[in-house]
Amino acid sequence: MRIAFSVLFLATQLTANAAMAQTAAEREACKADYEKFCTGVEQGGGRIIKCLNDHLSELTPECQKVVKANSPG
């Protein structure tokens, strides 16, 4: 299950931004925040990173850094 989540999260994020380099540390930094705020979000089209960005002030500091580094603009 954990591997499936990691692969799913990575695939979603790579789809959202092809130039974005997701590391295991980045995925781990946002795992709890993803599960808390974005589990119902449909994958693809950058929707998960947008969801995390919409909750930026509520995310852990580690995840905030990942989202800021990987958000377009």
Order of alpha helices (4+ residues) and beta strands (2+ residues): alpha-alpha-alpha-alpha
